[in-house]
């Protein structure tokens, strides 16, 4: 699709700030949701042992996402418009860091060590790719595999968007939802409708910031209902929990501070540090391989949107290094390993803005915003129904961008038909595999199964014959990456 701003374009300052804010709003819900979920899990685990720990703050997660994204951009030489944010894939791994009632200091150190293990996996794979090239990826992941897999990334999130559509802000004290689901649904639909109208009928700048206008419209309607509810003391009208402003945290609670200054290790812990590190390694390393599969799918997706193969320029080895080292940097500050965000990619597609400068500005804005308690708290008060309205569009665009990859695929060929069918059904059906504490997500399962089916139906097929799209495969252009001649790596 045609981008209004290309990868190397630089919007004017005022527009740049608006675009950065829009990107931040697009990734916000998932980024701050991860520490919220982890807090609930580790608090209950530690309570069994009578251990109190400082909670992972949303502002620190925001700071970590900004730092991780900047690291990623540096490794990719500012050629890949991708934002990194807190990864849901590592939720179980992060919980394992606090298992057994370890002290807060050791638990937060475990988060950092775990992220380092995950980053190490990416570094090892990056080295392999550096010497082996990327042609093997084109062979095992052609459009017939990548297209439906990208579609599954969007479709697998559909339940989250629809679930959020009828929910308001949870009360900070109890986590309860008091508002009427019908009023919440109304606010979500107002958000969605405003976003659509701005994107389709808007002119110039309005067309490029549909999410900001949509969120503000939905928030305004929710605020009106909430104001009436507070005045009339009717809980069903209270969609926004303004009480969060009374308990806002004024500074990020960095993981390395909790790890090295959050208390001392006792003798029992010191004696079992080796076993503890082994547990962390088992919890993080397998998940890193799962996230690697999603890394490939996300970069194939954004490549199709901006019409430039990021796996060749700047190269898969660089995107992997950026993602891996960025995850470690993010976890050092926020506790959460990072990953590429489909919401960010969807925002690029809808707004037509692929400017890397916008992504850099978003990362800087995330870092600065983490120190502005009122702003972070305002973001946290955006009700789920409003974000649900936005996410219907975001997740839908991810799904559609994947289906667009199938336009040139001959679905009259049973080999392609079986491959696409298996991926879609496995992904939509929610096929997952759990091995101990490791859960292979539905997206990863669908991708792996699709690769296997594609290899099965193409056994004995000669190179140079009809490709997966039914046409002769185009000759691959040799790049510095595949030839190993890139001296900047």
Secondary structure as GFF3:
##gff-version 3
##sequence-region A 1 489
A	DSSP	alpha_helix	13	47	.	.	.	ID=ss1
A	DSSP	alpha_helix	58	75	.	.	.	ID=ss2
A	DSSP	beta_strand	84	86	.	.	.	ID=ss3
A	DSSP	three_ten_helix	88	90	.	.	.	ID=ss4
A	DSSP	alpha_helix	91	96	.	.	.	ID=ss5
A	DSSP	alpha_helix	104	132	.	.	.	ID=ss6
A	DSSP	alpha_helix	135	140	.	.	.	ID=ss7
A	DSSP	alpha_helix	143	155	.	.	.	ID=ss8
A	DSSP	alpha_helix	158	164	.	.	.	ID=ss9
A	DSSP	alpha_helix	181	201	.	.	.	ID=ss10
A	DSSP	alpha_helix	205	208	.	.	.	ID=ss11
A	DSSP	alpha_helix	210	232	.	.	.	ID=ss12
A	DSSP	three_ten_helix	235	237	.	.	.	ID=ss13
A	DSSP	three_ten_helix	242	247	.	.	.	ID=ss14
A	DSSP	alpha_helix	255	261	.	.	.	ID=ss15
A	DSSP	alpha_helix	267	271	.	.	.	ID=ss16
A	DSSP	alpha_helix	273	306	.	.	.	ID=ss17
A	DSSP	pi_helix	311	315	.	.	.	ID=ss18
A	DSSP	alpha_helix	316	334	.	.	.	ID=ss19
A	DSSP	beta_strand	338	340	.	.	.	ID=ss20
A	DSSP	alpha_helix	342	351	.	.	.	ID=ss21
A	DSSP	alpha_helix	356	369	.	.	.	ID=ss22
A	DSSP	alpha_helix	373	381	.	.	.	ID=ss23
A	DSSP	alpha_helix	384	404	.	.	.	ID=ss24
A	DSSP	alpha_helix	414	428	.	.	.	ID=ss25
A	DSSP	beta_strand	433	435	.	.	.	ID=ss26
A	DSSP	beta_strand	438	440	.	.	.	ID=ss27
A	DSSP	alpha_helix	442	457	.	.	.	ID=ss28
A	DSSP	alpha_helix	480	483	.	.	.	ID=ss29
###
